[in-house]
Amino acid sequence: MNQIHDKRDVALVQLRQAIQLYDDEDFICSLTLAGAAEEILGKIAKARSGENALQQDVDFVNEIVESAQNAGLTAAAATPKELISRRNRLRNEAKHAKEEPSGSVSGDFEVAADEMIDRTLRNWSLAFGDYPDDPVIQEYLSRYDH
C-alpha cells in the first residue's frame, strides 16, 4: 500500500525511536536512526532559518580555534568539510561499508548517539521554533537542560 508521509513526521518517528533505542542502550541503532532524522531536519532547518545544528557546531569550533590563535596558542584550523566529516564519522561508519566492508567500527557509540539526538533536537528547534510536543521526546528533554 502506497503511503505519503510529511518529512517532518518521518523525522519525528525516527527521533522518537532513536530516543527509545538509546534508553534501551542500543546505541548503534539509536545513532543511525537519529542520524537519519538529523539529516532530514538539518535540511529543513537550513531552508527555514538559514542554518542548521551541524553548521553551528562547525562555526563554534572555528571560533575556538580563532580565539586560541589570537591568544598566541597553537591551534590547527580545519576546513568545514573536515569538521563535518569528523562530527559524522561514527554514524557514517556504522551506516556504510566503504573501504573495508568486513572491517570494524570503533568509537563511543553512547556518546555519539547522545550527540546525534541533541543535534537532531536542535535542528527541530531551528526548523520549527520549539521542540516536538511528544511525550517520549519531552521526557528525554526533561532529563537535560535544553
C-alpha positions in Angstrom: 0.0 0.0 0.0 1.4 3.3 -1.1 1.6 5.9 1.8 2.5 9.5 1.9 4.3 11.0 4.9 5.5 14.5 5.5 9.3 14.6 6.1 8.7 16.3 9.4 6.5 13.3 10.5 9.1 10.8 9.2 11.9 12.6 11.2 9.7 12.7 14.3 9.1 8.9 14.2 12.8 8.4 13.7 13.7 10.7 16.6 11.2 9.1 18.9 12.5 5.6 18.1 16.2 6.8 18.4 15.4 8.0 21.9 13.7 4.8 22.9 16.6 2.7 21.5 19.0 5.0 23.4 17.1 4.3 26.6 17.3 0.6 25.8 21.1 1.0 25.4 21.0 0.1 21.8 23.4 2.9 20.9 24.3 1.8 17.4 20.7 1.7 16.2 20.0 4.9 18.1 22.9 6.7 16.4 22.0 5.6 12.9 18.3 6.4 13.3 18.9 9.8 15.0 21.4 10.4 12.2 18.7 9.8 9.6 16.3 12.3 11.4 19.1 14.8 11.8 19.8 14.8 8.1 16.2 15.4 7.2 15.8 18.1 9.9 19.1 19.7 9.1 18.0 20.4 5.5 14.6 21.7 6.7 16.3 23.9 9.3 18.7 25.3 6.7 15.9 26.1 4.4 13.7 27.8 7.1 16.3 29.5 9.3 19.4 29.7 7.1 21.4 27.4 9.4 21.5 24.0 11.0 23.0 22.5 14.1 25.9 20.9 12.3 26.9 24.3 10.8 26.5 25.9 14.3 29.0 23.2 15.6 31.5 23.9 12.8 31.2 27.7 13.5 31.7 27.1 17.2 34.8 25.0 16.7 36.2 27.6 14.3 35.6 30.4 16.9 37.5 28.4 19.5 40.4 27.9 17.1 40.5 31.6 16.2 40.4 32.6 19.8 43.2 30.3 20.6 45.3 31.6 17.7 44.5 35.2 18.8 45.8 34.4 22.2 49.1 33.1 20.8 48.3 29.5 21.2 49.0 26.9 18.6 45.7 25.7 17.2 45.3 23.9 13.9 42.3 25.1 11.8 40.3 22.5 9.9 38.1 23.1 6.9 34.4 22.9 7.4 34.3 19.7 5.3 36.9 18.1 7.6 35.0 19.2 10.7 31.7 17.8 9.3 33.4 14.6 8.4 34.7 14.2 12.0 31.4 15.0 13.5 29.7 12.4 11.4 32.4 9.8 11.3 31.0 7.1 13.6 27.5 7.5 12.2 28.7 7.1 8.7 31.0 4.2 9.5 28.1 2.4 11.1 25.8 3.0 8.1 28.1 2.5 5.2 30.6 -0.2 4.0 33.2 1.8 2.1 36.8 0.9 2.3 36.7 -2.3 4.4 33.2 -3.7 4.5 34.2 -6.6 6.7 36.4 -4.4 9.0 35.5 -3.0 12.4 34.0 0.3 13.6 35.3 1.8 16.8 34.2 4.7 18.9 32.0 5.6 21.8 28.5 4.8 20.4 26.7 6.0 23.5 28.3 9.5 23.3 27.8 9.6 19.5 24.1 8.6 19.8 23.6 11.2 22.6 25.3 13.9 20.5 23.3 13.0 17.4 20.0 13.1 19.3 20.9 16.5 20.6 21.8 17.7 17.1 18.5 16.4 15.8 16.6 18.2 18.5 18.5 21.5 17.8 17.6 21.1 14.1 14.0 20.6 15.0 14.0 23.8 17.1 15.8 25.7 14.3 13.2 24.4 11.8 10.0 24.7 13.8 10.8 27.1 16.6 10.4 24.7 19.5 10.8 21.0 20.4 8.2 18.5 19.4 5.2 18.2 21.7 5.7 14.4 22.1 5.8 12.5 25.4 8.9 10.5 24.6 10.8 13.5 23.5 9.6 15.7 26.3 10.6 13.1 28.9 14.1 12.9 27.2 14.4 16.7 27.3 13.3 16.8 31.0 16.5 14.8 31.8 18.7 17.5 30.4 18.9 21.3 30.3 17.9 22.0 26.7 
